[in-house]
Amino acid sequence: MDRIFLDANVLFSAAYRENSGLIEIWRLKGVRLLSSSYAIEEARRNLAAAEQRRRLQHLLEDLEILETHAARLQTNLPEDQPILAAAVAGRATHLITGDVKHFGEFFGKTLGGVMVLPPAAYLRGRRRH
């Protein structure tokens, strides 16, 4: 079973627009959705409308929420250390993120035992199986 850690930008994008295509992640069978308090707060802080925040709250009902871990990992990701550290500590199999600035060079690679992928790549892979 895949343990999918969702970054803040995935949570934000899924809640931002009603009927977002990212909702497909929540409909997958045989996966466990994870995120962290850090990622959730980042997403919530960036959602301006009350309806968007309500959608986020609804999406969170299906997530295992991990506490943010301050563990330092040997990467060159100083800004997103809490995201990767929480994914590793939560034994995620995948970190799903659209953050090209911080994670783009790692798309398709494994960091600390966690495969880093953008949402579309993960979903394409699931459809092939």
Buried (B, 14 or more C-beta within 10 A) or exposed (E): EBBBBBBBBBBBBBBBEEEBEBBBBBEBEEBBBBBBEBBBEBBBEBBEEEEBBEBBEEBBEEBEBBEBBEEEBEBEBEEBBBBBBBBBBBEBBBBBBBBEEBBEEBBEEEBBEBBBBBBEBBBEEBEEE
